[in-house]
Amino acid sequence: MDFIDRLKVLSSSARARVPHTRTEEATKTALVMPFLQALGYDVFDPLEVVPEYVADVGIKRGEKVDYAVLKENRPIILVECKAFGSKLDLSSVTQLFRYFSSSSSRFGILTDGMIYRFFADLEEPNRMDEKPFFEFDLSTITKDDAQNLKRFTKESFDSEDSIRSAENLKYTAAIKWVLTDTLKRPNPDFVRFIVDQVHGGPKTKVRIEKFTNLTKHAFQEFIDDRINDRLQSALERERDESGEVAAGTVSGDSATSPRKEKPGGGDAGPLPPPPPRFWKDGDKLHVARWSEKTGRKYIRRIPQSVLWRIARTMRNLRSQENQFKWAEILERVRDGDAAPPHYQVRTCLNWLEHVGAVTGSGRGVFRVNPAKLSDEAMDAHWQSLPTSEPG
């Protein structure tokens, strides 16, 4: 089984175990130990994984970190666990920080069993950085996550190579943050640069203020245009890849929606399409829809993992009114080549609307109901789906 497949199996089992994982010890047993096993380490071999590893800190003796992963009898990764759902806050990082400085390990992991934050000593040797260089959510594992994690597997781990990769990840993430922040709040130096490129006149205070607003709008329009371009160019390709089937191939169902008659007879075209139908088959959500233009029925199949990924992404979005634009949702969901196609995101949002987890305004804006996006609520929504197409 490939590494990405092992992680997907782990992700599925972890989501099933989470509702029953209420203590730190349960988190270790049900979530963290299987994760270390997925990386290829034998959690029952004290030459590879040591639980309650003693890390004496200064004058303190007997300080213990939850797990130490060993190579050639030396710790290479320290793991500090918290109960699932705990805040991985500054106090937790401080504890791992103390352990880190007293060992030869150059990597530390802070986790609640689902969220994993990876730390290293990139800024100062033997002193753990305050911010992680990599973070991932086990419930929404992606190809990029798998690629980054593969460097920490037993068969692939190389300390120097992993440090170089950690540095690249850290600064790539920092650059993304700067670009995102500049998009929201263009700083004066950047605005002056834009003025030089497009205007060339004197950079007065009034002109800088004007171009600050223009730059923000231009950024957003640029992103929206790119999204629309990708949607248009990829629509047919995505439909082929989506597993859509025409209604004519579905036994016992009409290929088109009913048609209305003109007064006195004759065909006045198709009636408004019926609402979408939702059901499940194995680990896939099936959605039947009818084209508004042709009345033709088609079916889309969406993997359950994509549903959970989008639900968790939207649950973690934050705004004053829990209200978000379509472009914001796409930006948060996308993750390099592992981003789900746009039609999958739209179809998932349709289903989340159907179960009351989100409400669409019809203007590309969605309001989120976080309570109906919890793991427990999503499991309940999934269990309530019929196993065949409703009549």
C-alpha positions in Angstrom: 0.0 0.0 0.0 1.4 3.4 -1.0 2.1 6.0 1.7 -0.7 8.3 0.7 -3.1 5.3 0.8 -2.0 4.4 4.3 -2.6 8.0 5.4 -6.1 8.0 3.8 -7.0 4.8 5.7 -5.6 6.3 8.9 -7.7 9.5 8.2 -10.9 7.5 7.8 -10.3 5.5 10.9 -9.3 8.5 12.9 -12.5 10.4 12.0 -14.5 7.3 13.2 -12.6 7.2 16.5 -12.7 10.9 17.4 -16.3 10.9 18.9 -15.0 8.3 21.4 -11.7 10.0 22.2 -12.1 12.1 25.2 -8.9 11.9 27.2 -5.2 12.4 26.5 -4.5 8.7 26.9 -7.3 7.8 24.5 -5.9 10.3 22.1 -2.4 8.7 22.3 -3.8 5.2 21.8 -6.4 5.8 19.2 -4.8 8.5 17.1 -1.2 9.3 17.8 0.2 5.7 17.9 -1.5 4.8 14.6 0.0 7.9 13.1 3.5 7.0 14.1 2.9 3.5 12.8 1.8 5.0 9.5 5.2 6.7 9.3 6.7 3.2 9.5 7.9 3.2 13.2 7.2 0.2 15.4 5.5 1.8 18.4 6.0 -1.4 20.4 9.8 -1.5 19.9 11.6 0.7 22.5 14.5 0.9 20.1 12.3 3.0 17.7 9.6 4.6 19.9 10.0 5.4 23.6 6.9 6.5 25.5 7.3 8.8 28.5 10.8 9.7 27.3 12.8 11.3 30.1 14.1 14.7 29.1 15.9 16.3 32.0 15.5 20.1 31.8 18.1 22.2 33.6 17.8 21.5 37.3 14.5 19.7 36.7 14.8 16.0 36.7 12.4 13.4 35.4 10.7 15.7 32.9 9.0 13.5 30.3 7.8 14.0 26.7 5.0 11.7 25.5 7.0 10.0 22.8 10.5 10.1 21.4 11.2 8.5 18.0 14.7 7.1 17.9 17.3 6.4 15.2 20.5 4.7 16.2 19.5 5.1 19.8 19.2 8.9 19.6 16.0 10.9 19.6 15.2 12.4 16.2 11.6 13.5 16.8 9.9 14.4 20.1 6.1 14.2 20.3 4.0 16.0 22.8 0.3 15.0 22.9 -2.8 16.8 24.2 -6.3 15.4 24.4 -8.3 15.7 21.2 -9.9 19.1 20.9 -7.4 20.8 23.3 -6.0 24.2 22.3 -2.5 23.8 21.0 -1.6 27.1 22.6 1.5 28.9 23.9 1.7 26.9 27.2 1.8 23.6 25.2 4.5 24.9 22.9 6.5 26.1 25.9 6.4 22.6 27.4 7.7 21.1 24.1 10.3 23.9 23.9 11.8 22.9 27.2 12.1 19.2 26.2 13.5 20.2 22.8 16.4 22.2 24.2 17.6 19.3 26.4 17.8 16.6 23.7 19.6 16.0 20.4 16.4 16.0 18.4 16.0 18.7 15.8 12.2 18.1 15.3 9.3 18.3 17.6 5.6 17.6 17.1 2.7 19.1 19.0 -0.6 17.3 18.4 -4.2 16.7 19.6 -4.3 13.6 17.5 -5.8 15.3 14.5 -3.9 18.6 14.2 -0.2 18.0 13.9 2.3 20.9 14.2 5.9 20.3 13.3 8.7 22.4 14.8 12.4 22.6 14.2 15.5 24.7 15.2 15.8 26.7 12.0 16.6 30.1 13.6 19.0 29.0 16.3 20.6 25.6 16.8 19.2 23.4 19.6 16.5 26.1 20.3 13.0 25.3 19.0 11.4 27.9 16.8 8.3 29.5 18.3 6.2 28.9 15.1 5.8 25.5 13.3 7.2 25.1 9.9 4.4 22.7 8.9 0.9 21.9 10.0 -1.7 19.5 8.8 -5.1 18.2 9.7 -5.4 14.4 9.6 -9.1 14.5 8.8 -8.4 16.4 5.5 -5.1 14.8 4.4 -3.8 16.0 1.0 -1.2 14.9 -1.5 1.0 17.8 -0.4 0.7 16.8 3.2 1.7 13.2 2.3 4.7 14.5 0.3 5.9 16.6 3.3 5.3 13.8 5.8 7.1 11.2 3.7 10.4 12.9 4.7 9.7 11.8 8.3 9.0 8.2 7.6 11.4 5.6 8.9 12.6 4.6 5.5 13.2 8.2 4.2 14.2 10.2 7.3 17.5 12.1 6.9 18.0 14.9 9.4 19.8 17.3 7.1 17.5 16.8 4.2 14.5 17.2 6.5 15.9 20.5 7.9 16.4 21.9 4.4 12.8 20.9 3.5 11.6 22.4 6.8 13.3 25.7 5.9 11.6 25.8 2.5 8.2 25.0 3.9 8.6 27.7 6.6 9.6 30.5 4.3 7.1 29.5 1.6 4.3 29.7 4.2 5.7 33.1 5.3 5.7 34.4 1.7 2.1 33.2 1.3 1.1 35.0 4.5 2.7 38.2 3.3 0.9 37.9 -0.1 -2.4 37.2 1.6 -1.9 40.1 4.0 -0.9 42.4 1.2 -4.1 41.4 -0.7 -6.2 42.4 2.3 -4.2 45.4 3.4 -1.7 46.7 0.8 1.2 48.4 2.6 2.3 51.9 1.4 5.6 50.7 -0.1 3.7 48.2 -2.3 1.1 50.8 -3.3 3.9 53.2 -4.3 5.4 50.5 -6.4 2.0 50.0 -8.1 1.7 53.7 -8.7 5.1 53.8 -10.3 4.1 51.0 -12.7 0.7 52.3 -13.8 0.6 56.1 -13.2 4.0 57.6 -12.8 2.8 60.9 -11.3 3.7 62.3 -7.9 2.8 60.1 -4.9 0.7 62.4 -2.9 -1.2 61.3 0.2 -4.5 61.5 -1.6 -3.2 59.5 -4.6 -1.7 56.8 -2.2 -5.1 56.4 -0.4 -6.9 56.2 -3.8 -4.5 53.6 -5.1 -4.6 51.6 -1.9 -8.4 51.0 -2.5 -7.8 50.4 -6.2 -5.1 47.9 -5.5 -7.4 45.9 -3.1 -10.2 45.9 -5.6 -7.8 44.9 -8.4 -6.4 42.0 -6.4 -9.9 40.7 -5.7 -11.0 41.1 -9.3 -7.8 39.4 -10.5 -8.5 36.4 -8.2 -12.2 36.2 -9.2 -11.2 36.4 -12.9 -8.7 33.6 -12.5 -11.3 31.5 -10.8 -13.9 32.1 -13.5 -11.4 31.4 -16.2 -10.5 28.1 -14.6 -14.1 27.2 -14.1 -14.9 27.9 -17.8 -11.9 26.1 -19.2 -12.1 23.1 -16.9 -15.9 22.5 -16.9 -16.0 19.9 -19.6 -12.8 18.1 -18.4 -14.1 18.1 -14.9 -17.4 16.7 -15.9 -15.6 13.8 -17.7 -13.5 13.1 -14.6 -16.4 13.5 -12.1 -18.1 10.3 -12.8 -21.2 12.0 -14.1 -23.6 9.8 -16.0 -26.5 10.9 -18.1 -30.0 10.1 -16.8 -30.7 7.9 -19.7 -28.3 5.3 -18.2 -30.2 5.2 -14.9 -32.7 2.4 -14.9 -36.3 3.4 -14.5 -35.8 7.2 -14.6 -36.6 9.9 -17.1 -33.7 11.4 -19.0 -35.3 14.9 -18.9 -37.4 16.9 -16.5 -41.2 17.1 -17.3 -42.4 19.6 -19.9 -45.2 22.1 -19.7 -47.9 22.7 -22.3 -49.1 25.9 -23.9 -52.7 26.9 -23.3 -54.7 25.1 -25.9 -52.0 22.5 -26.5 -48.4 22.4 -27.7 -45.0 22.3 -26.0 -43.9 25.4 -24.0 -40.6 23.9 -22.9 -39.4 22.2 -19.8 -40.8 22.8 -16.3 -38.4 24.3 -13.7 -36.0 21.5 -12.7 -36.8 19.6 -9.6 -34.5 20.0 -6.5 -31.3 17.9 -6.4 -31.5 14.4 -5.0 -28.9 13.2 -2.5 -27.9 9.6 -1.5 -24.8 7.6 -0.7 -23.2 4.6 -2.2 -20.2 3.3 -0.2 -18.0 6.2 0.6 -19.4 8.5 -2.2 -22.1 11.1 -2.1 -24.3 10.8 -5.2 -26.2 13.9 -6.4 -28.8 14.0 -9.2 -29.5 17.3 -10.9 -31.3 18.6 -13.9 -29.9 21.2 -16.4 -32.0 24.4 -16.4 -31.3 24.8 -20.1 -32.0 21.3 -21.5 -33.8 19.7 -18.6 -31.3 16.8 -18.9 -30.5 14.9 -15.8 -27.0 14.1 -14.7 -25.4 12.5 -11.6 -22.2 13.5 -9.8 -20.3 11.4 -7.4 -18.2 13.1 -4.6 -15.9 11.2 -2.3 -16.8 11.4 1.4 -13.3 12.6 2.2 -13.9 15.8 0.1 -17.1 16.5 2.0 -15.3 16.3 5.3 -12.4 18.4 4.1 -14.7 21.2 2.9 -16.9 21.0 6.1 -13.8 21.3 8.3 -12.4 24.1 6.2 -15.6 26.1 6.4 -15.9 25.4 10.2 -12.5 26.8 10.7 -13.2 30.0 8.7 -13.7 33.0 10.9 -15.6 36.2 10.4 -17.9 38.5 12.4 -21.0 37.1 10.9 -19.9 33.6 9.8 -20.4 34.8 6.2 -18.0 34.1 3.3 -17.7 34.7 -0.4 -17.3 31.8 -2.9 -13.8 33.0 -3.7 -12.8 32.9 0.0 -14.0 29.4 0.3 -12.1 28.2 -2.8 -9.0 29.9 -1.6 -9.1 28.1 1.8 -10.0 24.7 0.3 -7.4 24.7 -2.4 -4.0 23.2 -1.6 -1.8 23.0 -4.7 -2.4 20.0 -7.0 -4.5 18.4 -4.3 -7.3 21.0 -4.5 -10.7 19.4 -5.2 -12.2 20.5 -8.6 -14.6 23.4 -8.4 -17.6 21.3 -9.3 -16.9 19.1 -6.3 -16.7 22.2 -4.0 -20.0 23.6 -5.4 -21.7 20.2 -5.1 -20.6 19.8 -1.5 -21.9 23.3 -0.7 -25.3 22.3 -2.3 -25.4 19.3 0.1 -24.4 21.4 3.1 -27.2 23.8 2.2 -29.6 20.8 2.0 -28.7 19.7 5.6 -28.8 23.3 6.9 -25.1 23.6 7.6 -24.7 26.6 5.2 -27.1 29.1 3.7 -26.5 30.6 0.2 -27.6 34.1 -0.6 -27.7 33.5 -4.4 -24.9 36.1 -4.8 -21.9 33.8 -4.2 -22.1 34.4 -0.4 -22.6 31.7 2.1 -23.5 31.9 5.8 -22.1 29.1 8.0 -23.8 27.3 10.9 -20.7 25.9 12.7 -22.8 23.6 15.0 -24.0 21.6 11.9 -20.4 21.3 10.6 -18.9 19.5 13.6 -17.5 16.0 13.1 -20.5 14.6 15.1 -23.0 16.5 13.1 -21.4 15.6 9.8 -21.5 11.9 10.8 -25.2 12.3 11.6 -25.8 14.0 8.2 -24.0 11.2 6.5 -25.9 8.4 8.3 -29.2 10.0 7.5 -28.5 9.8 3.7 -30.5 7.0 1.9 -28.5 4.3 0.2 -30.4 4.6 -3.1 -31.8 7.5 -5.1 -34.9 8.9 -3.6 -38.1 8.7 -5.8 
